[in-house]
Amino acid sequence: MWEIVQAGGPLMWPIILCSIVAAAIVLERLWTLQERRVLPADLTQKVWKLVEANQVTDKVVTALEQNSPLGRLLAAGLANRHRPREVLMERLEDTGRHVVHELERFLNTLGTIAGVSPLLGLLGTVTGIIKAFDAINAGGGGDPRMLSGGIAEALVATAAGLCVAIPSLIAYRYLRGRVDGLVVEMEKNALRLADAVELAARREREELPAALRHAREDDVRAAVG
């Protein structure tokens, strides 16, 4: 392995660094973007029950915000549940942008590595060919051993760059697709939350006059009695 690194020339070191960073990003994102960590299965049902029972408190909102990315989005909706729907949707969209930014963390770096690695390999190819021509100019055109160093550097650097770029590009596309799928599900849950909050507020408005009417009737009965 060390002989291959030496044969690839000095540009092998940035290529190796890119491979290490890419591997770290892929592993971290695969762990972070697990569906059970982003979209807990039973979270939405618990939130709907709390909204229907009118048991949403500041403590519940704080705990929900620290639960998961979906919990953070739902917490933003519950924190603004008493505001008009337009304001509620604006808060959900604003929080959603921050959540999506967190989900996409490091993906741009991974995409950059996928694009830069073959260019580093190409640069290694160029430097290797330059070395080969330098050997020819130095009078080693008839000796293959004088050309082998430059040719080896050109081939090894190109292969190394492609070996880093291809998996990085595949991982980037896969992780990007996973983020897009999670975002779609979060948008659906956000719209459901807005509808549930609006329905709960409507029920509360309808129940309030009835409660006032019953209270007045009780007062009248007490006064007559």
LUMDOPA-531374 format. One record per atom (N, C-alpha, C): residue in one letter; x negated, y, z. Coordinates in steps of 0.001 Angstrom, whole numbers, plus 500000, padded with zeros to 6 digits. Atoms other than C-alpha are relative to their C-alpha. Layout:
! residues N
AXYZ;...
//
This chain:
! residues 225
M499170498788500000;M500000500000500000;M499137501260500000;W500865498833499930;W497239502442500918;W499297500242498671;E500659499852501301;E495525501719497603;E500938500659498987;I499035499388500925;I498727502658495761;I500129501489500279;V499908498588499636;V498991505921497686;V498782500759499503;Q501222499350500485;Q495385506756496879;Q500000500117498484;A499997499964501464;A495900505881493230;A500955501055499471;G499024499013500467;G498877508226493005;G499537501437500097;G500513498645499911;G496809511267493886;G500622500797501135;P499537499166498875;P497522514149496252;P501506500244500008;L498557499750500035;L501141514562495071;L500810498853500602;M499285501077499329;M501991511242496667;M500452500417501395;W499650499605498630;W502056512952500070;W501316500767500073;P498666499377499961;P504941515339499326;P501116499047499588;I498983500981500386;I506777512466497644;I500341499101501186;I499764500817498808;I506324510322500755;I500788500785501042;L499264499154499052;L507502513229502922;L501466500113499594;C498617499930500490;C510605513577500745;C500748498703500293;S499342501285499743;S511325509869501137;S500365499857501470;I499726500094498561;I511096510085504942;I501188500889500375;V498900499070499704;V513370513136505110;V501313499483499434;A498778500527500618;A515868511570502703;A500557498822500794;A499546501153499219;A516018508341504706;A500623500449501326;A499469499499498733;A516548510274507946;A501379500640499801;I498714499345500269;I519367512343506411;I501082498969499713;V498999501017500353;V521130509299504963;V500458499244501239;L499630500737498791;L521032507391508242;L500832500860500957;E499272499111499094;E522181510404510277;E501407500279499490;R498681499705500554;R525049511203507909;R500901498762499983;L499195501221499952;L526185507584507693;L500565499778501397;W499529500138498618;W526438507568511477;W501045501064500333;T499121498885499646;T528096510978511768;T501318499952499244;L498807499957500851;L530582510533508911;L500826498722500079;Q499119501141499810;Q532123507334510209;Q501425500494500229;E498602499535499921;E535883507621509913;E500497500037501434;R499526500032498610;R536449506646513541;R499429501151500823;R500581498865499291;R534187509504514634;R500590501331499522;V499444498759500560;V535715512142512330;V501513500040500144;L498537500072499953;L539349510976512245;L500422498874500952;P499575501043499053;P540144509039515453;P501420499539499700;A498744500583500475;A543029506685514727;A501208500473500801;D498840499695499162;D545275507526517670;D500085501461500410;L500025498612499560;L544460511199518027;L501231500772499556;T498868499224500517;T547184512614515802;T501305499615500694;Q498771500422499331;Q549909510516517436;Q500109500608501392;K499987499392498671;K548909511793520877;K500338501484499923;V499738498567500154;V548948515377519640;V501462500244499669;W498581499812500357;W552401514987518040;W500886499838501230;K499193500236498799;K553800513595521299;K499910501181500967;L500163498844499115;L552346516486523298;L500770501210499476;V499279498866500592;V553799519019520863;V501501499818500164;E498559500246499876;E557249517406520879;E500477500139501442;A499619499914498583;A557260517225524686;A499683501366500604;N500368498658499536;N556013520827524950;N499055499923501216;Q500955500199498922;Q553118519681527128;Q498588500454499622;V501307499500500434;V550308521503525341;V499539501099500949;T500586499021499086;T548079523400527788;T498605500376499512;D501352499589500366;D544761525208527567;D498990498883500250;K500885501120499703;K543095522201529155;K500052498952498899;V499840500960501092;V544496519949526452;V499298500497498752;V500629499415501188;V543301522310523718;V498471499916500110;T501449500061499807;T539782522453525199;T499481498577499831;A500415501403500128;A539544518664525494;A500102499528498552;L499812500387501396;L540862518251521961;L498902500577499111;E501037499347500791;E538308520692520572;E498666499252500079;Q501256500720499807;Q535464518587521964;Q500097498529499607;N499776501410500297;N536935515291520784;N499323499557498704;S500464500394501332;S536021515189517078;S500212501168499046;P499700498944500973;P536011517319513907;P501493500194499764;L498547499867500137;L539704516544513446;L500594500642501236;G499518499391498772;G540296517402517090;G499734501485500049;R500312498571500040;R538573520732516590;R500981500752499117;L499042499358500905;L540890521520513686;L501385500072500641;L498691500010499354;L544015520481515580;L500042500944501193;A500057499084498864;A542884522443518625;A500188501445499552;A499813498644500522;A542679525588516499;A501466500267499684;G498575499826500280;G546260525004515394;G500822500144501271;L499244499929498747;L547535524407518915;L499731501306500746;A500322498738499336;A545720527484520220;A500777501168499411;N499240498935500656;N547703529575517721;N501434499569499695;R498687500569500273;R550984527641517938;R501131500998500174;H498937499025499760;H552969530667519142;H499978501158498989;R500100498931501004;R551899532850516216;R500787499613498751;P499284500327501243;P553666533104512838;P499236498968499179;R500607501078500778;R553035530289510378;R498854500509499131;E501063499466500844;E550970532555508111;E498703500155500785;V501189499839499155;V548581533397510947;V499438498635500398;L500428501353499628;L548485529755512025;L499218499352498869;M500685500604501143;M547502528619508524;M498650500670499751;E501279499311500161;E544796531289508322;E498967499490501001;R500919500509498978;R543289530055511592;R499573498571499667;L500349501367500383;L543446526460510375;L499010499989498843;E500919499942501137;E541745527369507106;E498619500472500424;D501284499490499530;D539038529339508873;D499246498923500783;T500636501078499249;T538337526519511322;T499619498846499087;G500296501072500948;G538502524015508472;G498717500244499231;R501252499696500707;R535708525811506630;R498789499709500872;H501107500279499093;H533492525578509696;H499808498491500186;V500090501449499826;V534315521900510157;V499392499343498762;V500550500557501247;V533587521111506494;V498516500303499890;H501423499649500014;H530289522961506783;H499195499054500881;E500686500948499120;E529362520699509698;E499932498614499367;L500005501311500644;L530358517590507750;L498997499939498850;E500919499960501144;E528207518682504793;E498574500324500398;R501348499663499538;R525164519372506941;R498964499052499404;F501149500716500568;F521889518273505302;F500256499415498614;L499746500586501315;L523644517137502111;L499327500805498892;N500704499193500998;N522219520062500147;N498511499666499982;T501404500401499942;T518767519078501367;T499789498669499297;L500105501300500669;L519365515515500213;L500110500154498490;G499881499756501436;G520510516752496816;G498761500660499425;T501237499361500458;T517426518949496560;T498879498983499865;I501023501052500081;I515184515965497302;I500217499134498767;A499700500812501180;A516962513967494606;A499583500703498711;G500404499264501195;G516183516740492125;G498520500306499933;V501412499598499972;V512672517622493245;V499065498806499848;S500905501162500009;S511220514112493622;S499528499607498606;P500514500329501343;P511113513281489888;P499118501094499417;L500866498925500480;L509619516702489232;L498605499891500613;L501302500241499394;L506854515960491720;L499288498847499304;G500594501105500748;G506315512650489947;G499512500435498636;L500418499482501305;L506186514470486617;L498733500846500129;L501206499208499774;L503654516898488042;L498800499092500239;G501077500969499823;G501592513919489186;G499575499383498683;T500328500521501331;T501803512564485653;T499107500975499233;V500783498977500697;V500480515830484265;V498576500070500545;T501347499926499414;T497573515990486723;T499197498749499672;G500717501229500358;G496731512345485995;G499507500034498568;I500427499895501403;I496646512982482256;I498855500999499852;I501086499019500034;I494475516048482841;I498691499352500426;K501209500699499552;K492035513882484764;K499483499050498932;A500420500908501068;A492024511358481937;A499293500751498882;F500644499207501046;F491193514061479387;F498666500565500483;D501277499544499455;D488510515426481678;D498951498896499906;A500932501116500111;A486972511948481713;A499534499819498565;I500376500105501415;I487049511879477904;I498997501090499638;N500916498894500291;N485405515304477717;N498644499796500638;A501274500248499328;A482778514096480148;A499204498898499333;G500742501022500728;G481771511399477670;G500383498594500361;G499597501349499617;G483704508488479084;G501086499436499126;G498931500458500870;G485981507974476132;G499868498545499628;G500181501394500381;G484467504612475342;G500040499047501167;D499978500842498807;D484605503330478909;D501390500061500630;P498649499972499438;P488135502337480041;P500013500300501486;R500019499760498564;R487083502505483675;R499994501483500336;M500013498559499771;M486520506246483353;M501389500617499854;L498645499477500223;L490129506697482196;L501022499414500957;S499009500718499199;S491780504293484613;S500515500832501173;G499574499201498847;G491842506760487527;G501116500960499643;G498974499040500404;G493819509432485663;G501283499328499562;I498801500699500457;I496178506941484025;I500770499403501178;A499346500572498823;A496860505203487343;A500733501078500792;E499345498918499277;E497623508526489010;E501273500425499305;A498819499589500753;A500041509439486224;A501140499005500179;L498951501012499925;L501943506142486364;L500537499838501419;V499565500211498622;V502019505727490155;V500827501182500494;A499257498824499550;A503165509305490795;A501392500043499381;T498689500014500653;T505956508998488236;T500915498951500619;A499192501073499412;A507146505681489643;A500437500359501420;A499660499637498625;A507024506987493226;A501092501063500026;G498977498962500044;G509015510089492341;G501371499450499641;L498719500597500383;L511713508022490636;L500547499087501093;C499552500883498914;C511832505519493501;C500624500781501148;V499387499156498972;V512667508388495854;V501256500672499462;A498898499213500561;A514979510302493510;A501254499163499772;I498818500807500355;I517272507457492421;I500835499637501232;P499181500275498807;P518340506240495898;P500555501276500648;S499528498746499402;S518583509845497105;S501220500531499268;L498855499525500779;L520926510766494262;L501228499143500245;I498872500895499728;I523095507701494845;I500592500294501384;A499528499708498641;A523285508433498582;A500696501354500060;Y499390498671500012;Y524054512102497909;Y501417499943499434;R498677500107500614;R526964511250495607;R500964499250500917;Y499145500792499115;Y528298508657498023;Y500441500821501211;L499678499207498809;L528127510940501068;L500892501183499648;R499135498907500441;R529641513821499118;R501434499507499796;G498668500561500173;G532552511594498144;G500662499673501329;R499430500296498684;R532987510478501741;R500482501276500675;V499594498724499405;V533114514093502923;V501287500495499352;D498792499550500697;D535686514946500262;D501224499214500468;G498880500811499526;G537877512035501365;G500423500366501411;L499678499607498626;L537654513035505025;L500676501365500038;V499406498659500038;V538477516645504178;V501457499936499558;V498610500151500457;V541621515590502303;V500889499512501138;E499212500511498874;E542830513596505324;E500176501066501080;M499895498946499001;M542078516513507646;M500996501071499557;E499029499033500501;E544068518856505414;E501427499495500187;K498667500570499796;K547040516487505557;K500424500125501467;N499675499910498577;N546877516387509355;N500242501442500435;A499801498595499664;A546579520178509538;A501385500474499563;L498660499626500467;L549740520625507443;L501088499365500868;R499038500652499116;R551576518087509600;R500084500714501340;L500001499264498739;L550507519981512687;L500783501303499874;A499275498745500204;A551797523255511265;A501506499754499953;D498571500327500056;D555147521615510473;D500532499617501375;A499552500423498671;A555347520025513932;A500120501184500950;V499951498819499140;V554557523300515678;V501190500879499645;E498857499184500427;E557136525154513601;E501312499360500436;L498789500691499585;L559761522495514346;L500211500112501507;A499894499879498547;A558986522607518072;A500439501409500401;A499610498621499702;A559277526402518086;A501462500244499650;R498589499842500387;R562616526200516263;R500919499359501036;R499186500654498968;R563963523728518798;R500035500824501276;E500058499184498781;E562789525951521621;E500900501218499882;R499135498837500199;R564581528948520119;R501473499608500060;E498607500444499979;E567769526913519698;E500442499608501402;E499648500443498651;E567648525530523238;E500102501160500989;L499997498874499072;L567011528886524883;L501356500667500125;P498651499408499835;P570419530490524077;P500961499068500722;A499113500940499324;A572174527314525203;A499732499992501494;A500338499969498575;A570305527395528486;A500505501284500648;L499497498734499463;L571191531062528961;L501521499965500141;R498542500084499941;R574835530344528187;R500455499169501192;H499658500840498855;H574945527547530740;H499728500720501319;A500317499266498778;A573275529773533309;A501066501047500295;R498953499004499797;R575875532496532762;R501293499340500480;E498785500701499564;E578691529991533098;E499905499602501453;D500191500351498570;D577209528798536388;D500170501218500892;D499854498772499202;D577008532383537597;D501469500388500139;V498558499644499968;V580640533010536681;V500747499083500951;R499349500933499102;R581738529870538468;R499690500293501448;A500386499675498625;A579787530829541536;A500720501249500483;A499320498757499609;A581326534320541529;A501500499756500253;V498565500296499840;V584889532966541105;V500220499182501264;G499856500851498821;G584334530327543761;G499790500786501259;
//
